[in-house]
């Protein structure tokens, strides 16, 4: 998901959205979800002390 949004992989789904504002909003939601997953995994496996900038956000 992060790779698609950042351009490291092909995000065909985003390219199909014609309205630039809707596309940007979809990409932003995807990035927030990806960040939440990464932060949850860091907390789950106990690496939170190594990554203090990754605090859980709502």
C-alpha positions in Angstrom: 0.0 0.0 0.0 2.7 2.5 1.0 4.7 1.4 -2.1 1.8 2.2 -4.4 1.1 5.6 -2.9 4.8 6.6 -2.8 5.3 5.6 -6.4 7.6 2.6 -5.7 4.9 0.3 -7.1 2.1 0.7 -9.6 -1.0 1.9 -7.9 -3.5 1.3 -10.7 -6.5 1.9 -8.5 -5.4 5.4 -7.7 -4.7 6.2 -11.4 -8.3 5.2 -12.2 -9.7 8.1 -10.0 -10.2 11.0 -12.4 -10.9 13.7 -9.8 -7.5 14.9 -8.4 -9.0 15.8 -5.1 -10.6 12.5 -4.6 -7.4 10.7 -5.7 -5.4 12.7 -3.2 -7.9 12.0 -0.4 -7.7 8.3 -1.2 -3.9 8.3 -1.2 -3.9 10.1 2.1 -6.3 7.6 3.7 -4.1 4.8 2.4 -1.0 6.3 3.9 -2.7 6.8 7.3 -3.9 3.2 7.3 -0.4 2.0 6.4 1.2 4.1 9.1 -1.3 2.8 11.6 -0.5 -0.8 10.6 3.3 -0.2 11.0 2.9 1.5 14.3 0.6 -1.3 15.6 3.2 -3.9 14.6 6.0 -1.9 16.3 4.0 -1.8 19.5 2.9 -5.5 19.1 6.5 -6.7 18.8 7.8 -4.3 21.5 10.1 -2.1 19.4 8.4 1.2 20.5 11.5 2.2 22.5 13.6 2.1 19.3 11.1 4.4 17.5 9.9 7.1 19.9 8.6 9.3 17.0 6.0 6.6 16.1 3.5 7.4 18.8 0.0 6.1 18.4 -2.2 8.8 16.8 -5.9 8.8 16.3 
